[in-house]
Amino acid sequence: MAGPQRAPHLHLAELTASQFLDVWRHFDADGNGYIEGKELENFFQELESARKGAGVDSKNGNLGDKMKEFMHKYDKNADGKIEMAELAQILPTEENFLLCFRQHVGSSSEFMEAWRRYDTDRSGYIEANELKGFLSDLLKKANRPYDEPKLQEYTQTILRMFDMNGDGKLGLSEMSR
């Protein structure tokens, strides 16, 4: 009798928030917020290569069929693209803080409520210290343990992701992305 079957996915160590962002930026080459088209093909080819290197191979040999099966499983809104939240479901991301962030501000009214609550100085921007408070509250609400260095890493990662003009704070348009 054969030994236990391996699950048909990668067995990787969890990525830190910063590593996740690096992976995202690598594949979202045009920076439009989606992995699509040629980016998606590159992502899938690298994923398949990593799976083979790890000794994990699925039964289906046709790359096109594998990609369809993959997209059916992970493209939750069936738009033919991989969004950041969908990638966070695919890759083992530490604490999955990106999904917590997205779930906390799911609707536009929740987003505006959070914006007003954390823009404590009413400057129209969420500075790093205000963002840190937001992430701290978010992690507490999600019952996720964290320490000060981890909170600082998450804060810097969110800034790297959304602070398009590099001023160290998030404007309303940057945050709404």
C-alpha positions as CSV (number, residue, x, y, z in Angstrom):
1,M,0.0,0.0,0.0
2,A,1.3,3.5,-0.9
3,G,2.2,6.0,1.8
4,P,0.0,9.0,2.6
5,Q,-0.7,11.3,-0.3
6,R,0.9,14.7,-0.3
7,A,-1.5,17.6,-0.6
8,P,-1.3,19.1,-4.1
9,H,0.1,22.5,-3.0
10,L,3.4,23.9,-1.9
11,H,4.6,23.3,1.6
12,L,6.4,26.6,2.2
13,A,7.4,28.5,5.2
14,E,5.1,31.5,5.8
15,L,6.1,34.6,4.0
16,T,6.5,37.8,6.0
17,A,4.3,40.7,5.0
18,S,7.3,42.3,3.4
19,Q,8.2,39.2,1.4
20,F,4.6,38.9,0.3
21,L,4.7,42.5,-1.0
22,D,8.0,41.7,-2.9
23,V,6.3,38.6,-4.5
24,W,3.3,40.8,-5.4
25,R,5.4,43.5,-7.0
26,H,7.4,40.9,-8.9
27,F,4.3,39.5,-10.6
28,D,2.2,42.6,-10.9
29,A,4.8,44.0,-13.2
30,D,2.6,46.9,-14.6
31,G,1.5,47.9,-11.0
32,N,-2.2,47.9,-11.9
33,G,-3.3,45.9,-8.8
34,Y,-3.9,42.6,-10.6
35,I,-1.9,39.7,-11.8
36,E,-3.3,39.1,-15.3
37,G,-2.5,38.2,-18.8
38,K,1.2,37.5,-19.3
39,E,1.8,38.3,-15.6
40,L,-0.5,35.4,-14.7
41,E,1.2,33.1,-17.1
42,N,4.6,33.9,-15.6
43,F,3.2,33.5,-12.1
44,F,1.7,30.1,-13.0
45,Q,4.9,28.9,-14.7
46,E,7.0,29.8,-11.7
47,L,4.5,28.2,-9.4
48,E,4.5,25.0,-11.4
49,S,8.3,25.0,-11.5
50,A,8.5,25.5,-7.7
51,R,6.0,22.7,-7.2
52,K,8.0,20.3,-9.3
53,G,11.2,21.4,-7.5
54,A,9.4,20.5,-4.2
55,G,8.4,17.1,-5.5
56,V,4.7,18.1,-5.8
57,D,3.1,17.3,-9.1
58,S,-0.6,17.2,-9.9
59,K,-2.1,14.4,-12.0
60,N,-3.1,16.6,-14.9
61,G,-0.2,17.1,-17.3
62,N,-1.6,19.9,-19.5
63,L,-0.5,23.3,-18.4
64,G,-3.6,25.0,-19.7
65,D,-5.9,22.6,-17.8
66,K,-3.8,23.1,-14.7
67,M,-4.1,26.9,-15.0
68,K,-7.9,26.7,-15.5
69,E,-8.2,24.4,-12.4
70,F,-6.1,26.8,-10.4
71,M,-8.1,29.9,-11.5
72,H,-11.3,28.1,-10.7
73,K,-10.1,27.5,-7.2
74,Y,-8.4,30.8,-6.4
75,D,-10.0,33.5,-8.6
76,K,-12.9,34.0,-6.2
77,N,-14.7,36.7,-8.2
78,A,-14.1,34.9,-11.5
79,D,-12.7,37.9,-13.3
80,G,-9.7,36.1,-14.8
81,K,-7.2,38.0,-12.7
82,I,-5.6,37.4,-9.3
83,E,-6.0,40.3,-6.8
84,M,-3.9,40.8,-3.8
85,A,-6.4,39.2,-1.4
86,E,-6.6,36.2,-3.7
87,L,-2.8,35.9,-3.8
88,A,-2.8,36.0,0.0
89,Q,-5.0,32.9,0.0
90,I,-2.6,31.1,-2.3
91,L,0.7,32.0,-0.6
92,P,1.2,31.1,3.1
93,T,1.4,34.7,4.4
94,E,2.3,35.2,8.0
95,E,-0.7,36.4,10.0
96,N,-2.5,37.0,6.7
97,F,-2.6,40.6,7.8
98,L,-3.6,41.8,4.3
99,L,-6.9,39.9,4.5
100,C,-7.6,41.3,7.9
101,F,-7.0,44.8,6.6
102,R,-9.3,44.2,3.6
103,Q,-12.0,42.6,5.7
104,H,-12.0,45.4,8.3
105,V,-12.7,48.0,5.6
106,G,-14.9,45.9,3.3
107,S,-17.4,48.5,2.2
108,S,-16.9,52.1,1.3
109,S,-18.9,53.3,4.4
110,E,-16.7,51.1,6.7
111,F,-13.7,52.5,4.9
112,M,-14.8,56.1,5.5
113,E,-15.6,55.4,9.1
114,A,-12.2,53.9,9.7
115,W,-10.6,56.8,7.8
116,R,-12.2,59.4,10.1
117,R,-11.4,57.3,13.2
118,Y,-7.7,57.0,12.5
119,D,-7.0,60.3,10.9
120,T,-6.8,61.6,14.4
121,D,-5.3,65.0,13.6
122,R,-7.9,65.6,10.7
123,S,-5.1,66.4,8.3
124,G,-6.7,64.4,5.5
125,Y,-3.8,61.9,5.7
126,I,-3.1,58.8,7.8
127,E,0.5,59.2,8.9
128,A,2.6,56.2,10.0
129,N,1.7,56.6,13.7
130,E,-2.0,56.7,12.9
131,L,-1.7,53.7,10.6
132,K,0.2,51.8,13.3
133,G,-2.8,52.5,15.7
134,F,-5.2,51.2,13.0
135,L,-3.2,48.0,12.4
136,S,-2.8,47.5,16.2
137,D,-6.6,47.7,16.7
138,L,-7.1,45.5,13.6
139,L,-4.8,42.8,14.9
140,K,-6.5,42.9,18.4
141,K,-9.9,42.7,16.8
142,A,-8.8,39.6,14.8
143,N,-7.2,38.0,17.9
144,R,-3.8,37.9,16.2
145,P,-0.8,38.1,18.5
146,Y,1.9,40.6,17.5
147,D,4.9,42.4,19.0
148,E,6.2,45.9,18.4
149,P,8.7,44.9,15.6
150,K,6.0,43.0,13.8
151,L,3.6,45.9,14.0
152,Q,6.3,48.2,12.7
153,E,6.9,45.8,9.8
154,Y,3.2,45.7,8.9
155,T,3.0,49.5,9.1
156,Q,5.9,49.9,6.7
157,T,4.6,47.2,4.4
158,I,1.2,49.0,4.1
159,L,3.0,52.3,3.4
160,R,5.2,50.6,0.8
161,M,2.0,49.1,-0.9
162,F,-0.2,52.2,-0.9
163,D,2.0,55.3,-0.5
164,M,2.3,56.1,-4.2
165,N,4.0,59.4,-3.9
166,G,6.4,58.3,-1.1
167,D,5.6,61.0,1.4
168,G,5.3,58.6,4.3
169,K,1.6,59.1,4.7
170,L,-1.6,57.8,3.0
171,G,-3.9,60.2,1.3
172,L,-7.6,59.2,0.8
173,S,-7.0,58.3,-2.8
174,E,-4.0,56.1,-2.0
175,M,-5.8,54.4,0.9
176,S,-8.9,53.6,-1.2
177,R,-6.9,51.5,-3.6
